[in-house]
Amino acid sequence: MNGYITHHPILEFKRGKKVKFYFEDKELEGYEGMPIAAALHAAGIRVLRYSEKYHRPRGFFCAVGKCSSCLMEVDGRANVMVCMEPLKEGMQVRRQKGKGRLGV
Amino acid sequence: MFDICVIGGGPAGLNAGIVARELGASVLIIDDNPVLGGQLIKQTHKFFGSKDHYCGVRGIDIAKILSQKVEELGIEVLLNATVVGYYDDDSIGVLKNEELIPIKAKCYIFATGASENMLAFENSDLPGVYGAGAVQTMMNVYGVIPGKRALVVGSGNIGLIVPYQLLQAGVEVAAIIEILPRVGGYYVHAAKIKRAGVPILLRHTIIEARGKECVESAVITEVDDQFECIKGKEKIIECDMILIAVGLSPLCELLYQAGCEIRYIPELGGNVPYYNEDLQTSRPHIFVCGDLASVEEASTAMLEGKIAGARAYEYLYGKNDRAEEIVSTAKQELKTIRMSPFEQRIVEGHRKLFGRERQA
């Protein structure tokens, strides 16, 4: 949990309760309610999916739900915009390959 | 049915909703974020201008002041809700909790803002190439350390403010590069960042991002007067983040759907809805304000919001002295702000927009 700002001259961060979630079956920790992408980034994970045609790594670009660069599979659901989707206890998050799968 | 539905709870939308409610309209504000405030919620810098424009107040605190007003006035708010469509019967489809809710209002104020522009260069799709605003969100809203060392592309106000915030969060900033021969944003921001020791390289652009899975470095180069890269002037910058701060484009998709006339006016940010001086679009019951109308500043967005809110009220209930007063004060203040040399682009854009007759 060292990807978080602990001291800031102006801001204080109100974070939710600590929760466990899974990224590619690996257990990680984050704070409830923060976007999944933020929790992954804090855990050092920047590659969120691989593009459809050339399988190039992609991360988030806009982080405000406008660019669709951060689509991942969350709890078996494809194309979840993880820069906006709030983190919940036990979530299963996977890198999406191509267009993703619908269902499991 | 609500009198007025405001789409977007940023500085423009909130002011529009507040003014309309104060005048007596029933108002619903819809926003796709979990909190109101739009981009204000990540702006740690203090605002300029007069006291009426929250001079000396940080953006994050303006967001709180406006949200509180919304609550006091009993304005209905729908958060975590995205407007996904505009329909033939002038209703909108709102997606919330995976449910599509139809909502209809007598009048709409669109304050949907803008999205960050992308820049084409080799490997610009690598993770670690971020919109500057994205880094600001991660860092200032969620307290996530965005990276170790950043290169910033573009020296408009966002390109000058965000690197300063990176320094505050303990992140190194390698440089800010700007393709023009001059800094784009306010000099006070540029002076602050220079004092902090960050170089601003003018006549420079990025030509490549390097890295296997994520950004590991960037190749920049100097350009000539025609913006052509000068051979032999390439430099490698070690960085794990490249922040793109090269402007914003208005989010007007819903207005295309609504059948509003759209015009291409580069000075205002690209494709923008046509609107008159009262921020009314070609469809009389639809008003616009903020970055959707012209990519500008939060201060001007707030003033435009007031005009749109007051005029939307008058559209429904007829001429009103109080509304007239709000509009004329806001217009006067906008005029003062837009006398600044930084605002001449917007003035020119408006000349194009208002200058010729509306096409049928």
Interface residues (C-beta under 8 A of the other chain):
Chain A: G3 Y4 I5 H7 H8 P9 I10 L11 F13 R15 G33 M34 P35 A37 A38 H41 A42 R46 V47 L48 S51 R56 P57 R58 G59 F60 F61 C62 A63 V64 G65 K66 C67 S69 C83 M84 P86
Chain B: D32 N33 P34 T44 R58 I60 T82 S115 E116 M118 D125 L126 P127 G128 V129 Y130 G131 G133 A134 V135 T137 M138 M139 N140 Y142 G143 V144 I145 P146 Q168 A169 G170 E213 C214 L251
